[in-house]
């Protein structure tokens, strides 16, 4: 299947994915660590992460007979300066919902596989599927785990979302990615809420403290006095990536900090002021967030976040 793999990777790159790679579909080695992370309550109120623990033990639970996994990355980086009085949204959510963008591209690759390998099956997975995608992306050579638990490519940094295409086709795996942060702890020290913790011999995220969790997944009011810890973020947070040396442009590594060329990500939403957003009505919220990741916060969550960002 060497020729098939080369053609598949070429088509993936033609879809705009970079980096791309292939790994085998054996069960994840990080499953026990994930289960322990959930058992400690680090997932906060995200019950779906706990409910899906059994499914994450083996990708065969998603696609029986899976033999290979195509892992892809799609760059979403673009300038995102803070503006007084305006909501601050994490870079990945500035444009069209990445779930829709990546899933559409993966499905096109899957339909191509239908013709190239008749009788074989596939499944596209983007973030919401119960699979430990970062491990498979690392196995496929896309990057290694930073202290902030992000997947970091030594040449491209971490400004990319991950997608997986599970397939019953047997493809030759690529070498796994290797690398590390060394003694650098800029992300740890810069985190406004101290959510990057070292436990059980590894760096982890305590979601209950994470600004992204608080502004997106957390329901109800914030604890009194906690608004200052949000750092002005209205949806998500990019602090740990903004300070990462691997995301800084360098002359000899032009891929670092390269601006995305994905049209969907460049279709930036125009958001009302924080003053307006804190009292936005349902109809306006519905129109503003349709097709955007920001919809995940819900109407009440977005109002709450906007209020918390005001002086």
C-alpha positions as a Python dict, from the first residue, in 0.01 Angstrom:
ca = {
    (1, 'X'): (0, 0, 0),
    (2, 'X'): (305, 229, -35),
    (3, 'X'): (165, 398, -346),
    (4, 'X'): (-176, 438, -185),
    (5, 'X'): (-24, 600, 120),
    (6, 'X'): (179, 846, -90),
    (7, 'X'): (-133, 942, -285),
    (8, 'X'): (-337, 980, 35),
    (9, 'X'): (-77, 1207, 195),
    (10, 'X'): (-52, 1412, -122),
    (11, 'X'): (-429, 1458, -128),
    (12, 'X'): (-428, 1550, 240),
    (13, 'X'): (-171, 1822, 171),
    (14, 'X'): (-376, 1940, -124),
    (15, 'X'): (-665, 1990, 119),
    (16, 'X'): (-443, 2228, 313),
    (17, 'X'): (-335, 1992, 591),
    (18, 'X'): (21, 2033, 715),
    (19, 'X'): (163, 1840, 893),
    (20, 'X'): (32, 1497, 792),
    (21, 'X'): (135, 1143, 888),
    (22, 'X'): (22, 785, 942),
    (23, 'X'): (39, 554, 1242),
    (24, 'X'): (-96, 212, 1335),
    (25, 'X'): (-421, 181, 1526),
    (26, 'X'): (-315, -18, 1830),
    (27, 'X'): (-477, 89, 2159),
    (28, 'X'): (-337, 410, 2311),
    (29, 'X'): (-59, 388, 2567),
    (30, 'X'): (-189, 703, 2738),
    (31, 'X'): (-527, 552, 2824),
    (32, 'X'): (-443, 477, 3188),
    (33, 'X'): (-311, 831, 3235),
    (34, 'X'): (-631, 971, 3086),
    (35, 'X'): (-845, 755, 3311),
    (36, 'X'): (-649, 872, 3616),
    (37, 'X'): (-685, 1235, 3504),
    (38, 'X'): (-1062, 1195, 3493),
    (39, 'X'): (-1068, 1007, 3825),
    (40, 'X'): (-898, 1306, 3990),
    (41, 'X'): (-1172, 1535, 3864),
    (42, 'X'): (-939, 1740, 3645),
    (43, 'X'): (-1205, 1735, 3373),
    (44, 'X'): (-1432, 1955, 3585),
    (45, 'X'): (-1798, 1938, 3486),
    (46, 'X'): (-1728, 1799, 3138),
    (47, 'X'): (-1920, 1478, 3208),
    (48, 'X'): (-1887, 1362, 2848),
    (49, 'X'): (-1514, 1311, 2904),
    (50, 'X'): (-1587, 1073, 3190),
    (51, 'X'): (-1875, 900, 3013),
    (52, 'X'): (-1657, 824, 2711),
    (53, 'X'): (-1364, 672, 2902),
    (54, 'X'): (-1439, 309, 2792),
    (55, 'X'): (-1462, 410, 2425),
    (56, 'X'): (-1120, 577, 2435),
    (57, 'X'): (-948, 250, 2529),
    (58, 'X'): (-936, 133, 2166),
    (59, 'X'): (-1013, 308, 1834),
    (60, 'X'): (-1169, -20, 1720),
    (61, 'X'): (-1468, 83, 1929),
    (62, 'X'): (-1523, 360, 1675),
    (63, 'X'): (-1433, 164, 1362),
    (64, 'X'): (-1422, -216, 1394),
    (65, 'X'): (-1127, -356, 1201),
    (66, 'X'): (-934, -27, 1199),
    (67, 'X'): (-570, -84, 1105),
    (68, 'X'): (-427, 259, 1030),
    (69, 'X'): (-485, 622, 1124),
    (70, 'X'): (-412, 925, 911),
    (71, 'X'): (-337, 1221, 1138),
    (72, 'X'): (-354, 1574, 1001),
    (73, 'X'): (-298, 1925, 1128),
    (74, 'X'): (-457, 2246, 1000),
    (75, 'X'): (-297, 2582, 1084),
    (76, 'X'): (-532, 2845, 1230),
    (77, 'X'): (-280, 3111, 1334),
    (78, 'X'): (-352, 3476, 1258),
    (79, 'X'): (-294, 3811, 1431),
    (80, 'X'): (-524, 3858, 1728),
    (81, 'X'): (-436, 4170, 1928),
    (82, 'X'): (-645, 4269, 2228),
    (83, 'X'): (-869, 4571, 2169),
    (84, 'X'): (-1010, 4783, 2449),
    (85, 'X'): (-1382, 4732, 2494),
    (86, 'X'): (-1396, 4440, 2250),
    (87, 'X'): (-1434, 4070, 2331),
    (88, 'X'): (-1114, 3867, 2303),
    (89, 'X'): (-1160, 3531, 2133),
    (90, 'X'): (-899, 3254, 2102),
    (91, 'X'): (-745, 3229, 1757),
    (92, 'X'): (-895, 2893, 1669),
    (93, 'X'): (-1244, 3043, 1710),
    (94, 'X'): (-1199, 3361, 1508),
    (95, 'X'): (-1349, 3215, 1192),
    (96, 'X'): (-1559, 2919, 1086),
    (97, 'X'): (-1601, 2624, 1323),
    (98, 'X'): (-1292, 2406, 1282),
    (99, 'X'): (-1500, 2091, 1335),
    (100, 'X'): (-1688, 2166, 1015),
    (101, 'X'): (-1380, 2272, 820),
    (102, 'X'): (-1162, 1973, 913),
    (103, 'X'): (-1441, 1717, 898),
    (104, 'X'): (-1536, 1828, 546),
    (105, 'X'): (-1178, 1783, 427),
    (106, 'X'): (-1142, 1442, 595),
    (107, 'X'): (-1466, 1321, 441),
    (108, 'X'): (-1340, 1414, 97),
    (109, 'X'): (-1029, 1206, 168),
    (110, 'X'): (-1252, 922, 286),
    (111, 'X'): (-1458, 930, -31),
    (112, 'X'): (-1137, 917, -231),
    (113, 'X'): (-1038, 608, -32),
    (114, 'X'): (-1370, 448, -124),
    (115, 'X'): (-1256, 453, -486),
    (116, 'X'): (-888, 382, -426),
    (117, 'X'): (-948, 90, -188),
    (118, 'X'): (-1292, -60, -260),
    (119, 'X'): (-1446, -253, 25),
    (120, 'X'): (-1241, -80, 295),
    (121, 'X'): (-1402, 146, 557),
    (122, 'X'): (-1310, 474, 723),
    (123, 'X'): (-1428, 721, 984),
    (124, 'X'): (-1344, 1089, 1022),
    (125, 'X'): (-1276, 1212, 1378),
    (126, 'X'): (-1242, 1576, 1478),
    (127, 'X'): (-1202, 1657, 1846),
    (128, 'X'): (-1550, 1548, 1959),
    (129, 'X'): (-1498, 1178, 1880),
    (130, 'X'): (-1394, 963, 2181),
    (131, 'X'): (-1037, 894, 2073),
    (132, 'X'): (-709, 1009, 2228),
    (133, 'X'): (-618, 1203, 1919),
    (134, 'X'): (-302, 1371, 2051),
    (135, 'X'): (-131, 1035, 2106),
    (136, 'X'): (-211, 917, 1755),
    (137, 'X'): (-97, 1249, 1611),
    (138, 'X'): (231, 1212, 1802),
    (139, 'X'): (271, 855, 1678),
    (140, 'X'): (216, 977, 1323),
    (141, 'X'): (492, 1234, 1358),
    (142, 'X'): (286, 1553, 1386),
    (143, 'X'): (439, 1672, 1711),
    (144, 'X'): (531, 1602, 2071),
    (145, 'X'): (363, 1697, 2399),
    (146, 'X'): (462, 2028, 2556),
    (147, 'X'): (434, 2114, 2923),
    (148, 'X'): (106, 2287, 2841),
    (149, 'X'): (-4, 1945, 2699),
    (150, 'X'): (-38, 2097, 2352),
    (151, 'X'): (99, 1904, 2056),
    (152, 'X'): (405, 2096, 1937),
    (153, 'X'): (576, 2057, 1602),
    (154, 'X'): (938, 2169, 1632),
    (155, 'X'): (916, 2342, 1292),
    (156, 'X'): (557, 2470, 1294),
    (157, 'X'): (478, 2531, 1660),
    (158, 'X'): (135, 2448, 1800),
    (159, 'X'): (-109, 2672, 1615),
    (160, 'X'): (-296, 2386, 1448),
    (161, 'X'): (-603, 2174, 1511),
    (162, 'X'): (-588, 1795, 1476),
    (163, 'X'): (-801, 1560, 1271),
    (164, 'X'): (-789, 1181, 1232),
    (165, 'X'): (-906, 952, 956),
    (166, 'X'): (-943, 598, 1083),
    (167, 'X'): (-930, 332, 812),
    (168, 'X'): (-930, -45, 775),
    (169, 'X'): (-659, -7, 510),
    (170, 'X'): (-313, -117, 627),
    (171, 'X'): (-71, 172, 565),
    (172, 'X'): (298, 193, 649),
    (173, 'X'): (339, 404, 966),
    (174, 'X'): (561, 709, 987),
    (175, 'X'): (818, 760, 1265),
    (176, 'X'): (673, 917, 1581),
    (177, 'X'): (762, 1274, 1667),
    (178, 'X'): (1026, 1339, 1929),
    (179, 'X'): (1112, 1658, 2115),
    (180, 'X'): (1062, 1839, 2439),
    (181, 'X'): (1049, 2167, 2627),
    (182, 'X'): (1371, 2116, 2818),
    (183, 'X'): (1393, 2353, 3113),
    (184, 'X'): (1158, 2608, 2957),
    (185, 'X'): (850, 2679, 3166),
    (186, 'X'): (727, 3002, 3009),
    (187, 'X'): (379, 2860, 2960),
    (188, 'X'): (361, 2737, 3319),
    (189, 'X'): (460, 3076, 3459),
    (190, 'X'): (242, 3277, 3217),
    (191, 'X'): (-81, 3085, 3279),
    (192, 'X'): (-309, 3338, 3452),
    (193, 'X'): (-478, 3075, 3669),
    (194, 'X'): (-197, 2822, 3727),
    (195, 'X'): (-381, 2540, 3555),
    (196, 'X'): (-64, 2370, 3424),
    (197, 'X'): (39, 2132, 3700),
    (198, 'X'): (302, 1862, 3744),
    (199, 'X'): (149, 1548, 3894),
    (200, 'X'): (228, 1177, 3880),
    (201, 'X'): (550, 1245, 3691),
    (202, 'X'): (394, 1437, 3403),
    (203, 'X'): (258, 1780, 3314),
    (204, 'X'): (-121, 1803, 3310),
    (205, 'X'): (-400, 2056, 3279),
    (206, 'X'): (-642, 2099, 3566),
    (207, 'X'): (-936, 2209, 3355),
    (208, 'X'): (-1117, 2350, 3657),
    (209, 'X'): (-865, 2635, 3662),
    (210, 'X'): (-819, 2676, 3285),
    (211, 'X'): (-949, 2999, 3131),
    (212, 'X'): (-1065, 2809, 2822),
    (213, 'X'): (-1270, 2578, 3041),
    (214, 'X'): (-1408, 2861, 3252),
    (215, 'X'): (-1518, 3069, 2953),
    (216, 'X'): (-1655, 2780, 2746),
    (217, 'X'): (-1755, 2473, 2947),
    (218, 'X'): (-1821, 2612, 3294),
    (219, 'X'): (-2190, 2673, 3365),
    (220, 'X'): (-2329, 2927, 3604),
    (221, 'X'): (-2162, 3229, 3764),
    (222, 'X'): (-1791, 3258, 3833),
    (223, 'X'): (-1664, 3237, 4187),
    (224, 'X'): (-1650, 3582, 4350),
    (225, 'X'): (-1330, 3764, 4264),
    (226, 'X'): (-1222, 3517, 3995),
    (227, 'X'): (-1294, 3749, 3702),
    (228, 'X'): (-944, 3898, 3719),
    (229, 'X'): (-796, 3557, 3644),
    (230, 'X'): (-964, 3551, 3304),
    (231, 'X'): (-712, 3802, 3175),
    (232, 'X'): (-968, 3969, 2952),
    (233, 'X'): (-1053, 3654, 2756),
    (234, 'X'): (-1416, 3622, 2646),
    (235, 'X'): (-1390, 3282, 2477),
    (236, 'X'): (-1094, 3051, 2518),
    (237, 'X'): (-735, 3150, 2591),
    (238, 'X'): (-408, 3154, 2393),
    (239, 'X'): (-161, 3263, 2663),
    (240, 'X'): (36, 2937, 2686),
    (241, 'X'): (80, 2933, 2309),
    (242, 'X'): (158, 3302, 2278),
    (243, 'X'): (463, 3269, 2503),
    (244, 'X'): (586, 2935, 2364),
    (245, 'X'): (928, 2971, 2193),
    (246, 'X'): (822, 2721, 1929),
    (247, 'X'): (552, 2964, 1816),
    (248, 'X'): (792, 3254, 1766),
    (249, 'X'): (902, 3327, 1407),
    (250, 'X'): (1261, 3251, 1321),
    (251, 'X'): (1448, 3330, 997),
    (252, 'X'): (1572, 2974, 948),
    (253, 'X'): (1232, 2820, 1025),
    (254, 'X'): (977, 3014, 817),
    (255, 'X'): (692, 2776, 906),
    (256, 'X'): (694, 2902, 1263),
    (257, 'X'): (418, 3155, 1324),
    (258, 'X'): (307, 3135, 960),
    (259, 'X'): (-40, 3287, 911),
    (260, 'X'): (-311, 3044, 806),
    (261, 'X'): (-426, 3034, 445),
    (262, 'X'): (-747, 2842, 525),
    (263, 'X'): (-1035, 3055, 390),
    (264, 'X'): (-1280, 2937, 655),
    (265, 'X'): (-1050, 3043, 938),
    (266, 'X'): (-988, 3382, 776),
    (267, 'X'): (-1363, 3457, 766),
    (268, 'X'): (-1345, 3642, 1096),
    (269, 'X'): (-1660, 3728, 1286),
    (270, 'X'): (-1734, 4086, 1373),
    (271, 'X'): (-1829, 4093, 1739),
    (272, 'X'): (-2020, 4371, 1917),
    (273, 'X'): (-1861, 4555, 2206),
    (274, 'X'): (-1844, 4395, 2548),
    (275, 'X'): (-2111, 4636, 2668),
    (276, 'X'): (-2342, 4517, 2393),
    (277, 'X'): (-2248, 4152, 2427),
    (278, 'X'): (-2332, 4138, 2797),
    (279, 'X'): (-2699, 4211, 2719),
    (280, 'X'): (-2724, 4049, 2374),
    (281, 'X'): (-3061, 3889, 2299),
    (282, 'X'): (-3119, 3534, 2180),
    (283, 'X'): (-3188, 3621, 1816),
    (284, 'X'): (-2875, 3833, 1786),
    (285, 'X'): (-2666, 3570, 1967),
    (286, 'X'): (-2801, 3303, 1733),
    (287, 'X'): (-2702, 3504, 1426),
    (288, 'X'): (-2363, 3601, 1569),
    (289, 'X'): (-2256, 3248, 1664),
    (290, 'X'): (-2407, 3038, 1387),
    (291, 'X'): (-2125, 2828, 1237),
    (292, 'X'): (-1877, 2958, 1496),
    (293, 'X'): (-1704, 2770, 1781),
    (294, 'X'): (-1813, 3054, 2010),
    (295, 'X'): (-2163, 2908, 2005),
    (296, 'X'): (-2035, 2643, 2247),
    (297, 'X'): (-2040, 2893, 2535),
    (298, 'X'): (-2413, 2944, 2500),
    (299, 'X'): (-2606, 3267, 2535),
    (300, 'X'): (-2581, 3290, 2914),
    (301, 'X'): (-2212, 3197, 2912),
    (302, 'X'): (-2123, 3460, 2655),
    (303, 'X'): (-2313, 3728, 2846),
    (304, 'X'): (-2142, 3623, 3168),
    (305, 'X'): (-1797, 3633, 3009),
    (306, 'X'): (-1855, 3975, 2857),
    (307, 'X'): (-1968, 4111, 3192),
    (308, 'X'): (-1660, 3966, 3362),
    (309, 'X'): (-1432, 4134, 3105),
    (310, 'X'): (-1569, 4481, 3179),
    (311, 'X'): (-1389, 4707, 3431),
}
